[in-house]
Amino acid sequence: MRRVCLYAFCMWLAALSPAFASIIVNWLDEPITLFSGGMWSTQVPLDIDGSGVYDYVFGSDDSFLGLRSEGQNRYVIAPSPPPNIGGPIEPLYPDYEIGMSLADGLMWFGADHNHFSTLGVWLSSGSSGNFRGHHAYMGIEFIIDGNIHYGWINLLVAEDFAYGEIHGWAYASTSGMPIIAGAIPEPSTLVLLLAGGLGLLSFNRHSRNVR
């Protein structure tokens, strides 16, 4: 009877596991540089899921770093007060949950807005931009096969001049599932429990054989 129960428990865990999102991460061996190096502006497109379609475009010139989304994709900003539309891109730190609902007054922005949101601005009169001087995560919401996926991009933005680096990105493979900023794949609790259950089955069978 114990053996039957253990088998049933393991099968139940296996059936549950697809409901939990895995995390797909792309850490770069060398960061992608965001830097114009002169008077001319440059653009760096980014394909998050490797589909061959660009999801976001980073733009830079000698005094500006920013981001534009493609299609219905969005990103997390700190909203500017009315009547302004949009706001600067907000740096996120580990443990911040990126999903449909956002904490701390932040909001999703980008879909159908064909302009660059600010990562940093450097002028002779002063500098601005919430991401300026931070190495943090940018929250993203993008579309795969018509479904929403949540993820993050790891960015460094310089404090004193228009320079940035993309160090990697990640997203939840399950549509609509939130992701924690900085989250990376690790053995899930379900997998560990399943392994433990199989171990108990093996131990139970071995115990009977040695009696």
C-alpha positions, 0 to 999 in steps of 0.5 A: 500500500505504501508503495502505491501511495508513493507512486501516486504522489510522484505522479501528482508532482510530475503532473503539477510541474508544467504549471510552474514557469521555467526561466530562460536566461541569456548572460553575455560573455561580453556586454553589448555597449551602448555608446555613440562615441561622437555626434551621431546617434546609434541604435542597438536592437535586441531580440529577447527570445531569439525569434529573429524579430526585434523586441526593443531598440536602444538608442544613444548619442553624445548626451542621451541613452534610451529605449523604444519598444517594438509592436505591443511590447512594453517596459517598466517606467516611473510615470511622469506627473500629468499632463506628461505622457510616459516617464523615465525607465525605472531601475529594478533590484532583486526581489522586485516582482515583474508581472501584470501588476507593479508595486511602488507606483510604477507602470507599463509603457511602450506599446504604440508609442514610437519614441525613446524613453529615457535611461539617462540624459547628460547636458551642460545644464545638468543630468537626469534619468532614473537609471543614471549611475545604476547597474540594475534590471529593467522590467519588460513585457513582450509578446511571443506567438501572441502571448505575453511574457515577463522578463528583465534586462540587466543594464549598467548606465554610467553616472557622468556620461552617455554610456551603457552596457547590456549584460544579459536578459531573462524571461519566464517561459510560461505566458502570463507568469511573473518573474522576479528581477534577477531570477535565474533557473534553479531546481524547483521544489517540485523536482526536488520532491519528486526526486525524494519520492523516487528515492523513498521508493528505491529505499523501500524496495531495497529494504524488502530485498535485504530482509 
